């Protein structure tokens, strides 16, 4: 079996120092992402407060089944990602590759379901623009502007995460990680969990709140 060589960059004195630097870097990056999505969430909350009836009416036109399925898919992917990090920490390379592959498949599944939901919105003319079907109900179009912006950007982040995990899976297949060196897997896991957490907030805001009205 080929020897696993920990990838210590020349600017670091030890793997521990490199891990600390990577951890600081990923948390700094995630903090900027929180600010980015935080602005969108703030806009949503403000407009929902200003136009509660319009937003409640518009939310009835989101597909609760698709949203619920995607929530289950992403929560499951968080589990497989956590198992991947654990496998990396324990030096179980085959389990690491399998768990990363499972997470990638679940991420692709999420995007496919979201694509089906988008297709449904286009078919029912629920896309903001000249053909928007709910023009008789003021401010419902604003809900869908926010809906497509927030879910679209989240989808881009899921796609980016799939790319990152694909690279990690390839590196894992080449035995680039071990119980001594698994920093990239851990950082990739933090990013993936962040993407999942964003959806945990999007799901109730877009699909559940005031659904009974």
Protein Blocks (a to p, Z undefined) as FASTA:
>chain_A
ZZddddddfkbcbfklmmmmmmmmmmmmmmmmmmmmmmmmmmmmmmmmmmmmlmmmmmmm
pcfklmmmmmmmmmmmmmmmmmmmmmmmnopaklmmmmmmmmmmmmmmmmmmmmmmmmmm
mmnopagcjklcklmpghklmmmmmmmmmmmmmmmmmmmmmmmmmmmmmmmmnopacfkl
cklmmmmmmmmmmmmmmmmmmmmmmmmgoklZZ
